[in-house]
Amino acid sequence: MPDDPTGGYVTNPRQTKLILTQAVSDVTRFMEGAQMLGTGIQIRLVALPKKEEPLVFQEWWEVRVFDDPHLGSPDSE
């Protein structure tokens, strides 16, 4: 996971967590948590360059968790 000094917490008070992971189990865990808590979630598959090889890209899951269940929906963007 890329270096993140904030531990994934973001400055937007309505967006509570941002993680980048390559493990589908992490994505599943956050999906289940969002469903149980009734929070919004947004999941995207992104390609990011490697630090040591900027022309080589790796796939990452970008997971954003929101306090408001409507903020993770496509209508909110």
All heavy atoms as a GROMACS GRO file, in nm:
protein
  610
    1MET      N    1   0.084  -0.117   0.000
    1MET     CA    2   0.000   0.000   0.000
    1MET      C    3   0.088   0.124   0.000
    1MET      O    4   0.187   0.129   0.072
    1MET     CB    5  -0.090  -0.002   0.124
    1MET     CG    6  -0.191   0.107   0.128
    1MET     SD    7  -0.314   0.062   0.254
    1MET     CE    8  -0.390   0.217   0.273
    2PRO      N    9   0.055   0.226  -0.081
    2PRO     CA   10   0.138   0.346  -0.084
    2PRO      C   11   0.145   0.412   0.054
    2PRO      O   12   0.055   0.399   0.136
    2PRO     CB   13   0.064   0.437  -0.183
    2PRO     CG   14  -0.018   0.345  -0.266
    2PRO     CD   15  -0.053   0.229  -0.178
    3ASP      N   16   0.258   0.484   0.078
    3ASP     CA   17   0.275   0.552   0.206
    3ASP      C   18   0.165   0.653   0.228
    3ASP      O   19   0.135   0.734   0.142
    3ASP     CB   20   0.410   0.624   0.210
    3ASP     CG   21   0.526   0.525   0.210
    3ASP    OD1   22   0.504   0.411   0.254
    3ASP    OD2   23   0.635   0.563   0.165
    4ASP      N   24   0.102   0.649   0.345
    4ASP     CA   25  -0.006   0.741   0.378
    4ASP      C   26   0.009   0.783   0.524
    4ASP      O   27  -0.025   0.706   0.613
    4ASP     CB   28  -0.141   0.674   0.354
    4ASP     CG   29  -0.258   0.767   0.380
    4ASP    OD1   30  -0.236   0.886   0.412
    4ASP    OD2   31  -0.372   0.721   0.368
    5PRO      N   32   0.061   0.903   0.549
    5PRO     CA   33   0.085   0.944   0.688
    5PRO      C   34  -0.043   0.964   0.769
    5PRO      O   35  -0.040   0.964   0.891
    5PRO     CB   36   0.161   1.077   0.673
    5PRO     CG   37   0.124   1.127   0.538
    5PRO     CD   38   0.100   1.004   0.454
    6THR      N   39  -0.158   0.976   0.702
    6THR     CA   40  -0.283   0.998   0.774
    6THR      C   41  -0.352   0.868   0.813
    6THR      O   42  -0.454   0.871   0.879
    6THR     CB   43  -0.382   1.081   0.690
    6THR    OG1   44  -0.422   1.003   0.577
    6THR    CG2   45  -0.322   1.212   0.646
    7GLY      N   46  -0.300   0.755   0.770
    7GLY     CA   47  -0.364   0.627   0.800
    7GLY      C   48  -0.492   0.606   0.721
    7GLY      O   49  -0.573   0.522   0.753
    8GLY      N   50  -0.511   0.685   0.615
    8GLY     CA   51  -0.630   0.670   0.532
    8GLY      C   52  -0.741   0.766   0.567
    8GLY      O   53  -0.839   0.776   0.495
    9TYR      N   54  -0.727   0.840   0.679
    9TYR     CA   55  -0.831   0.936   0.714
    9TYR      C   56  -0.814   1.061   0.629
    9TYR      O   57  -0.702   1.101   0.596
    9TYR     CB   58  -0.824   0.970   0.864
    9TYR     CG   59  -0.873   0.856   0.947
    9TYR    CD1   60  -0.785   0.764   1.001
    9TYR    CD2   61  -1.009   0.837   0.970
    9TYR    CE1   62  -0.829   0.656   1.075
    9TYR    CE2   63  -1.055   0.729   1.043
    9TYR     CZ   64  -0.965   0.640   1.095
    9TYR     OH   65  -1.010   0.534   1.168
   10VAL      N   66  -0.925   1.121   0.589
   10VAL     CA   67  -0.922   1.233   0.496
   10VAL      C   68  -0.975   1.359   0.561
   10VAL      O   69  -1.041   1.354   0.665
   10VAL     CB   70  -1.003   1.198   0.368
   10VAL    CG1   71  -0.935   1.087   0.291
   10VAL    CG2   72  -1.144   1.158   0.404
   11THR      N   73  -0.948   1.475   0.498
   11THR     CA   74  -0.989   1.603   0.556
   11THR      C   75  -1.137   1.632   0.539
   11THR      O   76  -1.195   1.706   0.616
   11THR     CB   77  -0.908   1.718   0.494
   11THR    OG1   78  -0.925   1.716   0.352
   11THR    CG2   79  -0.761   1.704   0.527
   12ASN      N   80  -1.201   1.574   0.438
   12ASN     CA   81  -1.344   1.594   0.417
   12ASN      C   82  -1.419   1.525   0.531
   12ASN      O   83  -1.412   1.403   0.545
   12ASN     CB   84  -1.386   1.535   0.283
   12ASN     CG   85  -1.534   1.548   0.253
   12ASN    OD1   86  -1.614   1.585   0.339
   12ASN    ND2   87  -1.571   1.518   0.131
   13PRO      N   88  -1.491   1.600   0.616
   13PRO     CA   89  -1.555   1.537   0.734
   13PRO      C   90  -1.665   1.438   0.698
   13PRO      O   91  -1.697   1.351   0.778
   13PRO     CB   92  -1.614   1.656   0.810
   13PRO     CG   93  -1.626   1.764   0.710
   13PRO     CD   94  -1.518   1.742   0.609
   14ARG      N   95  -1.721   1.448   0.577
   14ARG     CA   96  -1.826   1.353   0.539
   14ARG      C   97  -1.768   1.227   0.478
   14ARG      O   98  -1.834   1.127   0.466
   14ARG     CB   99  -1.925   1.419   0.443
   14ARG     CG  100  -1.995   1.536   0.511
   14ARG     CD  101  -2.104   1.595   0.428
   14ARG     NE  102  -2.063   1.622   0.292
   14ARG     CZ  103  -2.145   1.668   0.198
   14ARG    NH1  104  -2.270   1.691   0.225
   14ARG    NH2  105  -2.102   1.690   0.077
   15GLN      N  106  -1.642   1.233   0.432
   15GLN     CA  107  -1.573   1.115   0.380
   15GLN      C  108  -1.478   1.069   0.490
   15GLN      O  109  -1.382   1.136   0.522
   15GLN     CB  110  -1.496   1.150   0.254
   15GLN     CG  111  -1.420   1.033   0.196
   15GLN     CD  112  -1.339   1.074   0.075
   15GLN    OE1  113  -1.379   1.156  -0.003
   15GLN    NE2  114  -1.224   1.013   0.061
   16THR      N  115  -1.506   0.956   0.551
   16THR     CA  116  -1.434   0.918   0.672
   16THR      C  117  -1.308   0.836   0.648
   16THR      O  118  -1.220   0.834   0.731
   16THR     CB  119  -1.526   0.838   0.765
   16THR    OG1  120  -1.571   0.722   0.695
   16THR    CG2  121  -1.644   0.922   0.809
   17LYS      N  122  -1.298   0.767   0.535
   17LYS     CA  123  -1.183   0.678   0.517
   17LYS      C  124  -1.156   0.659   0.368
   17LYS      O  125  -1.247   0.650   0.287
   17LYS     CB  126  -1.216   0.542   0.580
   17LYS     CG  127  -1.101   0.445   0.589
   17LYS     CD  128  -1.017   0.472   0.709
   17LYS     CE  129  -0.919   0.359   0.732
   17LYS     NZ  130  -0.810   0.394   0.816
   18LEU      N  131  -1.028   0.655   0.333
   18LEU     CA  132  -0.984   0.624   0.198
   18LEU      C  133  -0.874   0.521   0.208
   18LEU      O  134  -0.776   0.541   0.281
   18LEU     CB  135  -0.931   0.749   0.127
   18LEU     CG  136  -0.855   0.725  -0.004
   18LEU    CD1  137  -0.947   0.668  -0.111
   18LEU    CD2  138  -0.791   0.852  -0.052
   19ILE      N  139  -0.891   0.408   0.140
   19ILE     CA  140  -0.785   0.308   0.139
   19ILE      C  141  -0.754   0.270  -0.004
   19ILE      O  142  -0.839   0.275  -0.093
   19ILE     CB  143  -0.821   0.181   0.220
   19ILE    CG1  144  -0.938   0.106   0.157
   19ILE    CG2  145  -0.848   0.212   0.364
   19ILE    CD1  146  -0.948  -0.038   0.203
   20LEU      N  147  -0.629   0.233  -0.027
   20LEU     CA  148  -0.586   0.172  -0.152
   20LEU      C  149  -0.533   0.035  -0.115
   20LEU      O  150  -0.448   0.021  -0.026
   20LEU     CB  151  -0.475   0.254  -0.217
   20LEU     CG  152  -0.516   0.386  -0.278
   20LEU    CD1  153  -0.393   0.464  -0.323
   20LEU    CD2  154  -0.608   0.362  -0.397
   21THR      N  155  -0.584  -0.066  -0.180
   21THR     CA  156  -0.544  -0.203  -0.148
   21THR      C  157  -0.544  -0.288  -0.273
   21THR      O  158  -0.613  -0.258  -0.370
   21THR     CB  159  -0.637  -0.264  -0.041
   21THR    OG1  160  -0.590  -0.396  -0.009
   21THR    CG2  161  -0.780  -0.274  -0.089
   22GLN      N  162  -0.467  -0.393  -0.270
   22GLN     CA  163  -0.470  -0.492  -0.378
   22GLN      C  164  -0.540  -0.619  -0.334
   22GLN      O  165  -0.558  -0.710  -0.413
   22GLN     CB  166  -0.328  -0.522  -0.426
   22GLN     CG  167  -0.266  -0.404  -0.499
   22GLN     CD  168  -0.127  -0.432  -0.548
   22GLN    OE1  169  -0.040  -0.475  -0.472
   22GLN    NE2  170  -0.104  -0.409  -0.676
   23ALA      N  171  -0.584  -0.623  -0.210
   23ALA     CA  172  -0.649  -0.742  -0.155
   23ALA      C  173  -0.802  -0.728  -0.164
   23ALA      O  174  -0.859  -0.636  -0.106
   23ALA     CB  175  -0.608  -0.762  -0.011
   24VAL      N  176  -0.863  -0.818  -0.236
   24VAL     CA  177  -1.008  -0.817  -0.249
   24VAL      C  178  -1.074  -0.841  -0.112
   24VAL      O  179  -1.182  -0.790  -0.086
   24VAL     CB  180  -1.054  -0.922  -0.353
   24VAL    CG1  181  -1.204  -0.931  -0.359
   24VAL    CG2  182  -0.998  -0.888  -0.490
   25SER      N  183  -1.007  -0.912  -0.024
   25SER     CA  184  -1.064  -0.936   0.109
   25SER      C  185  -1.082  -0.806   0.186
   25SER      O  186  -1.180  -0.790   0.261
   25SER     CB  187  -0.975  -1.033   0.188
   25SER     OG  188  -0.846  -0.978   0.206
   26ASP      N  189  -0.991  -0.709   0.167
   26ASP     CA  190  -1.007  -0.578   0.231
   26ASP      C  191  -1.130  -0.506   0.176
   26ASP      O  192  -1.206  -0.446   0.251
   26ASP     CB  193  -0.884  -0.489   0.208
   26ASP     CG  194  -0.762  -0.538   0.283
   26ASP    OD1  195  -0.778  -0.614   0.381
   26ASP    OD2  196  -0.650  -0.500   0.244
   27VAL      N  197  -1.148  -0.512   0.046
   27VAL     CA  198  -1.263  -0.447  -0.018
   27VAL      C  199  -1.392  -0.509   0.035
   27VAL      O  200  -1.487  -0.439   0.072
   27VAL     CB  201  -1.255  -0.459  -0.172
   27VAL    CG1  202  -1.379  -0.401  -0.237
   27VAL    CG2  203  -1.130  -0.390  -0.224
   28THR      N  204  -1.395  -0.641   0.043
   28THR     CA  205  -1.513  -0.712   0.092
   28THR      C  206  -1.544  -0.674   0.236
   28THR      O  207  -1.660  -0.650   0.271
   28THR     CB  208  -1.492  -0.865   0.082
   28THR    OG1  209  -1.462  -0.898  -0.054
   28THR    CG2  210  -1.614  -0.941   0.128
   29ARG      N  211  -1.442  -0.665   0.319
   29ARG     CA  212  -1.460  -0.628   0.459
   29ARG      C  213  -1.522  -0.488   0.471
   29ARG      O  214  -1.615  -0.466   0.549
   29ARG     CB  215  -1.327  -0.635   0.532
   29ARG     CG  216  -1.342  -0.620   0.682
   29ARG     CD  217  -1.209  -0.629   0.754
   29ARG     NE  218  -1.131  -0.510   0.721
   29ARG     CZ  219  -1.003  -0.512   0.684
   29ARG    NH1  220  -0.939  -0.625   0.677
   29ARG    NH2  221  -0.939  -0.402   0.657
   30PHE      N  222  -1.474  -0.393   0.391
   30PHE     CA  223  -1.529  -0.258   0.396
   30PHE      C  224  -1.671  -0.253   0.340
   30PHE      O  225  -1.755  -0.178   0.388
   30PHE     CB  226  -1.439  -0.159   0.322
   30PHE     CG  227  -1.328  -0.107   0.409
   30PHE    CD1  228  -1.208  -0.174   0.418
   30PHE    CD2  229  -1.346   0.007   0.485
   30PHE    CE1  230  -1.106  -0.128   0.499
   30PHE    CE2  231  -1.244   0.054   0.567
   30PHE     CZ  232  -1.124  -0.013   0.574
   31MET      N  233  -1.700  -0.335   0.238
   31MET     CA  234  -1.837  -0.341   0.184
   31MET      C  235  -1.933  -0.393   0.290
   31MET      O  236  -2.042  -0.338   0.309
   31MET     CB  237  -1.841  -0.432   0.060
   31MET     CG  238  -1.780  -0.372  -0.062
   31MET     SD  239  -1.773  -0.489  -0.200
   31MET     CE  240  -1.945  -0.520  -0.230
   32GLU      N  241  -1.894  -0.500   0.359
   32GLU     CA  242  -1.979  -0.557   0.464
   32GLU      C  243  -1.998  -0.457   0.578
   32GLU      O  244  -2.109  -0.443   0.630
   32GLU     CB  245  -1.919  -0.687   0.515
   32GLU     CG  246  -1.924  -0.799   0.415
   32GLU     CD  247  -1.844  -0.922   0.456
   32GLU    OE1  248  -1.766  -0.914   0.556
   32GLU    OE2  249  -1.858  -1.026   0.390
   33GLY      N  250  -1.892  -0.388   0.616
   33GLY     CA  251  -1.902  -0.288   0.722
   33GLY      C  252  -1.994  -0.174   0.685
   33GLY      O  253  -2.076  -0.129   0.766
   34ALA      N  254  -1.984  -0.126   0.561
   34ALA     CA  255  -2.070  -0.017   0.515
   34ALA      C  256  -2.215  -0.061   0.513
   34ALA      O  257  -2.305   0.015   0.549
   34ALA     CB  258  -2.026   0.030   0.377
   35GLN      N  259  -2.239  -0.184   0.474
   35GLN     CA  260  -2.376  -0.235   0.471
   35GLN      C  261  -2.432  -0.246   0.613
   35GLN      O  262  -2.546  -0.207   0.638
   35GLN     CB  263  -2.381  -0.370   0.402
   35GLN     CG  264  -2.521  -0.424   0.386
   35GLN     CD  265  -2.523  -0.557   0.312
   35GLN    OE1  266  -2.422  -0.625   0.302
   35GLN    NE2  267  -2.638  -0.593   0.261
   36MET      N  268  -2.352  -0.295   0.706
   36MET     CA  269  -2.399  -0.310   0.845
   36MET      C  270  -2.425  -0.174   0.910
   36MET      O  271  -2.522  -0.157   0.983
   36MET     CB  272  -2.295  -0.386   0.928
   36MET     CG  273  -2.292  -0.533   0.902
   36MET     SD  274  -2.160  -0.620   0.990
   36MET     CE  275  -2.160  -0.546   1.150
   37LEU      N  276  -2.338  -0.076   0.882
   37LEU     CA  277  -2.350   0.056   0.946
   37LEU      C  278  -2.441   0.152   0.871
   37LEU      O  279  -2.473   0.259   0.922
   37LEU     CB  280  -2.210   0.118   0.962
   37LEU     CG  281  -2.114   0.041   1.051
   37LEU    CD1  282  -1.975   0.102   1.044
   37LEU    CD2  283  -2.165   0.040   1.195
   38GLY      N  284  -2.476   0.117   0.749
   38GLY     CA  285  -2.561   0.205   0.668
   38GLY      C  286  -2.487   0.327   0.617
   38GLY      O  287  -2.545   0.434   0.598
   39THR      N  288  -2.356   0.313   0.594
   39THR     CA  289  -2.277   0.424   0.541
   39THR      C  290  -2.263   0.411   0.391
   39THR      O  291  -2.289   0.305   0.333
   39THR     CB  292  -2.138   0.428   0.605
   39THR    OG1  293  -2.072   0.305   0.579
   39THR    CG2  294  -2.146   0.450   0.754
   40GLY      N  295  -2.221   0.517   0.326
   40GLY     CA  296  -2.197   0.514   0.182
   40GLY      C  297  -2.059   0.459   0.154
   40GLY      O  298  -1.966   0.473   0.233
   41ILE      N  299  -2.045   0.395   0.039
   41ILE     CA  300  -1.915   0.341   0.000
   41ILE      C  301  -1.900   0.358  -0.151
   41ILE      O  302  -1.997   0.351  -0.225
   41ILE     CB  303  -1.900   0.192   0.042
   41ILE    CG1  304  -1.757   0.144   0.021
   41ILE    CG2  305  -2.000   0.105  -0.030
   41ILE    CD1  306  -1.725   0.013   0.089
   42GLN      N  307  -1.778   0.384  -0.192
   42GLN     CA  308  -1.747   0.399  -0.334
   42GLN      C  309  -1.622   0.316  -0.361
   42GLN      O  310  -1.522   0.331  -0.291
   42GLN     CB  311  -1.723   0.546  -0.364
   42GLN     CG  312  -1.709   0.580  -0.509
   42GLN     CD  313  -1.692   0.729  -0.526
   42GLN    OE1  314  -1.588   0.782  -0.493
   42GLN    NE2  315  -1.796   0.794  -0.572
   43ILE      N  316  -1.628   0.230  -0.462
   43ILE     CA  317  -1.516   0.141  -0.492
   43ILE      C  318  -1.480   0.157  -0.639
   43ILE      O  319  -1.567   0.153  -0.726
   43ILE     CB  320  -1.553  -0.006  -0.463
   43ILE    CG1  321  -1.591  -0.022  -0.316
   43ILE    CG2  322  -1.438  -0.099  -0.501
   43ILE    CD1  323  -1.656  -0.153  -0.285
   44ARG      N  324  -1.351   0.177  -0.664
   44ARG     CA  325  -1.302   0.190  -0.802
   44ARG      C  326  -1.176   0.107  -0.817
   44ARG      O  327  -1.098   0.093  -0.724
   44ARG     CB  328  -1.265   0.335  -0.832
   44ARG     CG  329  -1.380   0.428  -0.833
   44ARG     CD  330  -1.334   0.567  -0.868
   44ARG     NE  331  -1.449   0.656  -0.866
   44ARG     CZ  332  -1.442   0.784  -0.842
   44ARG    NH1  333  -1.326   0.841  -0.820
   44ARG    NH2  334  -1.550   0.858  -0.843
   45LEU      N  335  -1.155   0.055  -0.935
   45LEU     CA  336  -1.030  -0.014  -0.968
   45LEU      C  337  -0.946   0.088  -1.045
   45LEU      O  338  -0.989   0.140  -1.147
   45LEU     CB  339  -1.059  -0.138  -1.054
   45LEU     CG  340  -0.941  -0.227  -1.085
   45LEU    CD1  341  -0.876  -0.281  -0.957
   45LEU    CD2  342  -0.984  -0.343  -1.173
   46VAL      N  343  -0.828   0.121  -0.992
   46VAL     CA  344  -0.741   0.222  -1.053
   46VAL      C  345  -0.605   0.161  -1.083
   46VAL      O  346  -0.565   0.063  -1.021
   46VAL     CB  347  -0.724   0.346  -0.961
   46VAL    CG1  348  -0.856   0.416  -0.940
   46VAL    CG2  349  -0.664   0.309  -0.828
   47ALA      N  350  -0.536   0.218  -1.179
   47ALA     CA  351  -0.400   0.176  -1.213
   47ALA      C  352  -0.304   0.287  -1.174
   47ALA      O  353  -0.321   0.401  -1.214
   47ALA     CB  354  -0.390   0.148  -1.363
   48LEU      N  355  -0.207   0.252  -1.090
   48LEU     CA  356  -0.109   0.350  -1.043
   48LEU      C  357   0.031   0.304  -1.080
   48LEU      O  358   0.061   0.183  -1.076
   48LEU     CB  359  -0.118   0.365  -0.892
   48LEU     CG  360  -0.252   0.417  -0.838
   48LEU    CD1  361  -0.250   0.413  -0.685
   48LEU    CD2  362  -0.279   0.557  -0.887
   49PRO      N  363   0.120   0.398  -1.117
   49PRO     CA  364   0.257   0.358  -1.152
   49PRO      C  365   0.335   0.316  -1.029
   49PRO      O  366   0.313   0.366  -0.919
   49PRO     CB  367   0.316   0.486  -1.213
   49PRO     CG  368   0.235   0.597  -1.157
   49PRO     CD  369   0.097   0.541  -1.131
   50LYS      N  370   0.427   0.223  -1.050
   50LYS     CA  371   0.517   0.181  -0.942
   50LYS      C  372   0.618   0.293  -0.917
   50LYS      O  373   0.657   0.364  -1.010
   50LYS     CB  374   0.593   0.055  -0.982
   50LYS     CG  375   0.512  -0.070  -0.984
   50LYS     CD  376   0.603  -0.185  -1.023
   50LYS     CE  377   0.548  -0.317  -0.980
   50LYS     NZ  378   0.645  -0.426  -1.006
   51LYS      N  379   0.663   0.306  -0.793
   51LYS     CA  380   0.763   0.410  -0.761
   51LYS      C  381   0.894   0.385  -0.835
   51LYS      O  382   0.952   0.476  -0.892
   51LYS     CB  383   0.790   0.414  -0.611
   51LYS     CG  384   0.685   0.485  -0.533
   51LYS     CD  385   0.726   0.496  -0.388
   51LYS     CE  386   0.619   0.566  -0.309
   51LYS     NZ  387   0.652   0.579  -0.169
   52GLU      N  388   0.942   0.263  -0.830
   52GLU     CA  389   1.072   0.232  -0.889
   52GLU      C  390   1.067   0.215  -1.041
   52GLU      O  391   1.170   0.221  -1.106
   52GLU     CB  392   1.133   0.108  -0.823
   52GLU     CG  393   1.053  -0.020  -0.838
   52GLU     CD  394   0.939  -0.035  -0.739
   52GLU    OE1  395   0.929   0.043  -0.644
   52GLU    OE2  396   0.858  -0.127  -0.758
   53GLU      N  397   0.949   0.193  -1.097
   53GLU     CA  398   0.932   0.178  -1.242
   53GLU      C  399   0.809   0.258  -1.286
   53GLU      O  400   0.700   0.202  -1.296
   53GLU     CB  401   0.914   0.031  -1.279
   53GLU     CG  402   1.032  -0.056  -1.245
   53GLU     CD  403   1.007  -0.200  -1.284
   53GLU    OE1  404   0.986  -0.226  -1.403
   53GLU    OE2  405   1.006  -0.285  -1.193
   54PRO      N  406   0.824   0.388  -1.313
   54PRO     CA  407   0.708   0.473  -1.341
   54PRO      C  408   0.630   0.436  -1.467
   54PRO      O  409   0.517   0.480  -1.484
   54PRO     CB  410   0.767   0.613  -1.352
   54PRO     CG  411   0.913   0.595  -1.367
   54PRO     CD  412   0.949   0.461  -1.313
   55LEU      N  413   0.686   0.354  -1.554
   55LEU     CA  414   0.614   0.314  -1.675
   55LEU      C  415   0.540   0.181  -1.657
   55LEU      O  416   0.473   0.134  -1.748
   55LEU     CB  417   0.710   0.304  -1.794
   55LEU     CG  418   0.780   0.437  -1.830
   55LEU    CD1  419   0.877   0.415  -1.945
   55LEU    CD2  420   0.678   0.544  -1.865
   56VAL      N  421   0.552   0.121  -1.538
   56VAL     CA  422   0.483  -0.004  -1.506
   56VAL      C  423   0.371   0.028  -1.407
   56VAL      O  424   0.394   0.089  -1.303
   56VAL     CB  425   0.581  -0.108  -1.445
   56VAL    CG1  426   0.505  -0.234  -1.405
   56VAL    CG2  427   0.692  -0.139  -1.543
   57PHE      N  428   0.250  -0.012  -1.442
   57PHE     CA  429   0.135   0.019  -1.360
   57PHE      C  430   0.084  -0.106  -1.288
   57PHE      O  431   0.094  -0.216  -1.338
   57PHE     CB  432   0.021   0.077  -1.447
   57PHE     CG  433   0.051   0.214  -1.495
   57PHE    CD1  434   0.135   0.237  -1.602
   57PHE    CD2  435  -0.007   0.324  -1.433
   57PHE    CE1  436   0.162   0.364  -1.647
   57PHE    CE2  437   0.020   0.452  -1.477
   57PHE     CZ  438   0.105   0.472  -1.584
   58GLN      N  439   0.029  -0.083  -1.167
   58GLN     CA  440  -0.034  -0.190  -1.090
   58GLN      C  441  -0.179  -0.152  -1.065
   58GLN      O  442  -0.211  -0.035  -1.048
   58GLN     CB  443   0.035  -0.206  -0.954
   58GLN     CG  444   0.172  -0.266  -0.961
   58GLN     CD  445   0.228  -0.282  -0.821
   58GLN    OE1  446   0.237  -0.186  -0.746
   58GLN    NE2  447   0.266  -0.403  -0.785
   59GLU      N  448  -0.264  -0.254  -1.058
   59GLU     CA  449  -0.405  -0.229  -1.027
   59GLU      C  450  -0.424  -0.224  -0.876
   59GLU      O  451  -0.368  -0.306  -0.803
   59GLU     CB  452  -0.493  -0.339  -1.086
   59GLU     CG  453  -0.504  -0.331  -1.236
   59GLU     CD  454  -0.602  -0.432  -1.292
   59GLU    OE1  455  -0.634  -0.531  -1.222
   59GLU    OE2  456  -0.646  -0.413  -1.405
   60TRP      N  457  -0.502  -0.126  -0.830
   60TRP     CA  458  -0.535  -0.108  -0.690
   60TRP      C  459  -0.684  -0.087  -0.678
   60TRP      O  460  -0.747  -0.029  -0.766
   60TRP     CB  461  -0.465   0.017  -0.633
   60TRP     CG  462  -0.317   0.005  -0.622
   60TRP    CD1  463  -0.225   0.027  -0.721
   60TRP    CD2  464  -0.242  -0.032  -0.508
   60TRP    NE1  465  -0.099   0.006  -0.675
   60TRP    CE2  466  -0.106  -0.029  -0.544
   60TRP    CE3  467  -0.277  -0.066  -0.378
   60TRP    CZ2  468  -0.005  -0.061  -0.453
   60TRP    CZ3  469  -0.175  -0.095  -0.289
   60TRP    CH2  470  -0.042  -0.093  -0.327
   61TRP      N  471  -0.740  -0.132  -0.568
   61TRP     CA  472  -0.879  -0.100  -0.534
   61TRP      C  473  -0.878   0.027  -0.450
   61TRP      O  474  -0.808   0.035  -0.350
   61TRP     CB  475  -0.943  -0.213  -0.452
   61TRP     CG  476  -0.964  -0.338  -0.532
   61TRP    CD1  477  -0.884  -0.449  -0.531
   61TRP    CD2  478  -1.067  -0.365  -0.625
   61TRP    NE1  479  -0.933  -0.543  -0.618
   61TRP    CE2  480  -1.047  -0.493  -0.676
   61TRP    CE3  481  -1.178  -0.292  -0.670
   61TRP    CZ2  482  -1.131  -0.550  -0.770
   61TRP    CZ3  483  -1.261  -0.349  -0.763
   61TRP    CH2  484  -1.238  -0.477  -0.812
   62GLU      N  485  -0.953   0.127  -0.493
   62GLU     CA  486  -0.968   0.251  -0.418
   62GLU      C  487  -1.104   0.246  -0.350
   62GLU      O  488  -1.206   0.238  -0.416
   62GLU     CB  489  -0.961   0.370  -0.513
   62GLU     CG  490  -0.982   0.503  -0.446
   62GLU     CD  491  -0.989   0.615  -0.547
   62GLU    OE1  492  -1.098   0.634  -0.606
   62GLU    OE2  493  -0.888   0.682  -0.568
   63VAL      N  494  -1.105   0.246  -0.218
   63VAL     CA  495  -1.228   0.236  -0.140
   63VAL      C  496  -1.246   0.364  -0.060
   63VAL      O  497  -1.158   0.402   0.017
   63VAL     CB  498  -1.225   0.114  -0.045
   63VAL    CG1  499  -1.354   0.105   0.034
   63VAL    CG2  500  -1.199  -0.015  -0.121
   64ARG      N  501  -1.359   0.431  -0.080
   64ARG     CA  502  -1.392   0.552  -0.004
   64ARG      C  503  -1.517   0.521   0.078
   64ARG      O  504  -1.615   0.470   0.025
   64ARG     CB  505  -1.421   0.669  -0.096
   64ARG     CG  506  -1.301   0.714  -0.173
   64ARG     CD  507  -1.336   0.829  -0.268
   64ARG     NE  508  -1.224   0.859  -0.354
   64ARG     CZ  509  -1.130   0.948  -0.325
   64ARG    NH1  510  -1.136   1.015  -0.213
   64ARG    NH2  511  -1.031   0.969  -0.408
   65VAL      N  512  -1.511   0.552   0.207
   65VAL     CA  513  -1.624   0.529   0.297
   65VAL      C  514  -1.676   0.665   0.342
   65VAL      O  515  -1.598   0.754   0.373
   65VAL     CB  516  -1.581   0.443   0.419
   65VAL    CG1  517  -1.699   0.420   0.512
   65VAL    CG2  518  -1.523   0.310   0.372
   66PHE      N  519  -1.808   0.680   0.344
   66PHE     CA  520  -1.872   0.806   0.379
   66PHE      C  521  -1.965   0.785   0.498
   66PHE      O  522  -2.024   0.679   0.513
   66PHE     CB  523  -1.955   0.859   0.262
   66PHE     CG  524  -1.875   0.885   0.138
   66PHE    CD1  525  -1.854   0.787   0.043
   66PHE    CD2  526  -1.821   1.011   0.116
   66PHE    CE1  527  -1.780   0.812  -0.071
   66PHE    CE2  528  -1.747   1.037   0.002
   66PHE     CZ  529  -1.727   0.938  -0.092
   67ASP      N  530  -1.983   0.890   0.580
   67ASP     CA  531  -2.079   0.883   0.690
   67ASP      C  532  -2.222   0.874   0.637
   67ASP      O  533  -2.304   0.802   0.689
   67ASP     CB  534  -2.069   1.007   0.779
   67ASP     CG  535  -1.948   0.999   0.870
   67ASP    OD1  536  -1.901   0.888   0.898
   67ASP    OD2  537  -1.900   1.106   0.912
   68ASP      N  538  -2.252   0.951   0.535
   68ASP     CA  539  -2.386   0.959   0.477
   68ASP      C  540  -2.401   0.850   0.371
   68ASP      O  541  -2.321   0.842   0.278
   68ASP     CB  542  -2.406   1.096   0.414
   68ASP     CG  543  -2.546   1.120   0.363
   68ASP    OD1  544  -2.617   1.021   0.334
   68ASP    OD2  545  -2.584   1.237   0.353
   69PRO      N  546  -2.504   0.763   0.380
   69PRO     CA  547  -2.518   0.655   0.283
   69PRO      C  548  -2.540   0.704   0.140
   69PRO      O  549  -2.512   0.634   0.046
   69PRO     CB  550  -2.639   0.576   0.332
   69PRO     CG  551  -2.710   0.665   0.427
   69PRO     CD  552  -2.608   0.761   0.482
   70HIS      N  553  -2.586   0.828   0.121
   70HIS     CA  554  -2.612   0.879  -0.013
   70HIS      C  555  -2.486   0.936  -0.079
   70HIS      O  556  -2.485   0.956  -0.200
   70HIS     CB  557  -2.720   0.985  -0.008
   70HIS     CG  558  -2.849   0.931   0.046
   70HIS    ND1  559  -2.886   0.950   0.177
   70HIS    CD2  560  -2.946   0.856  -0.011
   70HIS    CE1  561  -3.002   0.890   0.198
   70HIS    NE2  562  -3.040   0.832   0.086
   71LEU      N  563  -2.381   0.962  -0.003
   71LEU     CA  564  -2.261   1.024  -0.060
   71LEU      C  565  -2.180   0.929  -0.148
   71LEU      O  566  -2.106   0.973  -0.232
   71LEU     CB  567  -2.172   1.080   0.052
   71LEU     CG  568  -2.228   1.202   0.123
   71LEU    CD1  569  -2.136   1.243   0.237
   71LEU    CD2  570  -2.248   1.318   0.028
   72GLY      N  571  -2.192   0.801  -0.130
   72GLY     CA  572  -2.118   0.707  -0.211
   72GLY      C  573  -2.189   0.670  -0.340
   72GLY      O  574  -2.136   0.600  -0.424
   73SER      N  575  -2.311   0.721  -0.360
   73SER     CA  576  -2.388   0.685  -0.479
   73SER      C  577  -2.347   0.772  -0.597
   73SER      O  578  -2.300   0.883  -0.580
   73SER     CB  579  -2.538   0.701  -0.451
   73SER     OG  580  -2.568   0.838  -0.433
   74PRO      N  581  -2.366   0.723  -0.720
   74PRO     CA  582  -2.330   0.800  -0.839
   74PRO      C  583  -2.404   0.934  -0.848
   74PRO      O  584  -2.354   1.026  -0.907
   74PRO     CB  585  -2.368   0.709  -0.955
   74PRO     CG  586  -2.377   0.572  -0.897
   74PRO     CD  587  -2.415   0.590  -0.753
   75ASP      N  588  -2.522   0.944  -0.790
   75ASP     CA  589  -2.599   1.068  -0.797
   75ASP      C  590  -2.533   1.180  -0.720
   75ASP      O  591  -2.560   1.297  -0.745
   75ASP     CB  592  -2.741   1.046  -0.740
   75ASP     CG  593  -2.818   0.943  -0.820
   75ASP    OD1  594  -2.784   0.922  -0.938
   75ASP    OD2  595  -2.911   0.883  -0.764
   76SER      N  596  -2.445   1.150  -0.626
   76SER     CA  597  -2.387   1.251  -0.539
   76SER      C  598  -2.265   1.318  -0.600
   76SER      O  599  -2.211   1.412  -0.545
   76SER     CB  600  -2.349   1.190  -0.404
   76SER     OG  601  -2.244   1.098  -0.421
   77GLU      N  602  -2.216   1.269  -0.714
   77GLU     CA  603  -2.094   1.326  -0.772
   77GLU      C  604  -2.122   1.437  -0.867
   77GLU      O  605  -2.205   1.456  -0.935
   77GLU     CB  606  -2.014   1.217  -0.839
   77GLU     CG  607  -1.963   1.120  -0.735
   77GLU     CD  608  -1.863   1.025  -0.790
   77GLU    OE1  609  -1.802   1.052  -0.894
   77GLU    OE2  610  -1.842   0.921  -0.729
   0.00000   0.00000   0.00000
